Amino acid sequence: MPSSQNNQNCFRFASLFADNANDPAKGKNDSVNQLFNANTSSVTEPSAIKATLSTASLQGQGLTTIIAMVNGIFEKFYAPFTYVPGMGAAASNYRDKQLAIHGDLMGKRSFTLSVLPNDVYHQTTHVLTYKPDHMSAHFVANPTATSVGPFDSADESKPEVEKIKSRKSSYLPHNLGSIMSPENVHGLTVAYFWITVYPVIVTEGTQAEHQHLIQYFQVAATLRSTGGTSVVNHSSFEVVTRDEGVFETVEQCILDRLFPNNGNNSGSIDNSGFKEVAKEIGALAASQQKQAEEAEERRQKKEDEKYSFEKILGSQALKRIKLYNGLNEGTSDKALVAKMIPFFEKLSTLKSNKDSDVLKALQEAMEDVYEYLDVDPEDAVKVTPQMLKALKEHWERIDTDSLATGVGANLFLHGPRCAKTAEEQIQVFHATLAATNAPDAEVLKQLYSGEIYIPTIADVGYTLRSMMWFFMAVTVPGHPHIQSLKKVINKWNGVERKFNLDAMGDRDPARGIYLLESLNMVMNDYWMEQRKSDDLIRGWDGLQIFKDMKSKRVWKPVLTPTYRNQLKLDVFNGVYGSHTIASDGGGKAQVMVSTASHQGTPQDGDTKRKADEDSTPSKNSQVENERYRTQGINIFGRFKKRKDPATGREYAAKVVRTTAAKPLPASKTGTGAMCLAYHCKGQCNEKCPLSFDHIPYTDEQYKDLVTWCEECYPGSDM
């Protein structure tokens, strides 16, 4: 309410509505109280409430006040009435609408008049909330609280909770008028009612009489959803402006009764004065609109701050993640989202601080990565609470003997362990026991127990890819860490067989663990340096380890006794094989065990197979179009999605090219045709004969290929 309303008329006006002599029920509130009670056997219809209050305001001996929550703030509306123009009166937009004086009078007997919403007297839905005594105790213990809830069905059985309804507004009994008009800076709030007003009602023993008011404030205090509002909240009320018939009705039927002029006209407004009143009302309406907009801006800012990245992740965690991404710690949330980091894109729409919801957002970001890379669903890793916890901590390993920290320099936090259910692990125990010379199932269980999965050699590649997928979800596109991982993955796929044979010859089944730990140490140094910089630094070199192996130089790291014990290296004695999880077609997991001694040599035909862009990119030769996620998918995604009816899968690049009516457009390099797989599908093979075309194009430069796809790409857009 504007400060200009703080004058004598204002206090005189308000006091009349706290006087039992002016009560429409002649000093008794019971009849009006019952009208607003929404929890009785015979509930009054809203139309009856509307008619009763209008009659009291325009014809009765007294006047009423109702309370309504408008955009989270309790407002008072005096003398509600239904406007019906008299005979010969001008047409009005407010005919048959319920109107009320909003707030106190200002000087010259002018006032603000608002249109009450159609549902202002309607009942709410049932709401789970605290019982009155518990509600009062809650706010006494938490005086700065602004709400309770939300509650769910699981809370219904609790003794302190009940399910009730209310009206969307409440009648303010005259005998509570003065105590319900606090002069503190916050005005009337739910905390004020439960700390100050409710105890007075209890002391006077008038709970039954004021049941409608108590239940209204129970519902008003309760959020219907996390970060939401109460069901009694109204977004705004329309202000009445420039309607002489309406203001004349208020002047003659309400104000003249409240402020009798005792035989003179000094206190009334004649016809010539209505323009002045209308002008003042118009100015007030504009002022209130501005105030409402400012209030909404403050509310939105507060809402944004409530679910800012800092609130969700914590200030220190957010600061570290920015630095790991080469961003200044002052980078705003909006700027962070613009960096196209999948995790932050998901967080930007999250209206919750719960770890379970943040974990869900991280999982959704990972699924975007899987879709982008076309990862087989059986290979996709589920994000665990432990991963989210590690993400919020240092990405380098502060404790180098820890297996549970350092998400960016600890490959043991990634990999198959997350992808298996307990039932699948049980099958792994039995199958591996039958296929290897491990002593017994209890020893095998040590391989799969605890929070960390210790991979055997066959899981090294999958573990590396799991880390890459995870970091593609939490880092900027093209991050040096991702590029370094890709180089190591490609190298591993080229040396895996020899690595296994060397492990077998040296009787060193833990060789894969040593390799992962060697990479961990290199990555650890990288993240420590990255955290010191405001820009992205060059990636780490994991290929040196393989060079040392080839040159017969020492490459295995020296491990402390504590760390060796955590890695359970002794359990690997005799266990050369590993496992993969597959499906038997009936939804049941099967375990397939292989050993290094059973691995055959590649056939001559395999080594001589001609490489081209048509072949499905293998894990060891995959080349990705780094700009596909931000550019290519928007241009060619509709073609890529088309399904080949013969296979039920996306058309292979070879099928598209060989069945086309004309050749592909020329590459901008001038040395051959464009690579369809690289540009249209987002990935190709590093041995592709068109690899010279694995380069960025602008939207303009893509026009010829778009035209070609529209004319030659089989299938149609769904």
Summary of the structure (lengths in Angstrom):
residues: 718
radius of gyration: 36.7
end to end distance: 56.1
largest distance: 118.5
contacts: 2146
relative contact order: 0.06
helix: 47%
strand: 9%
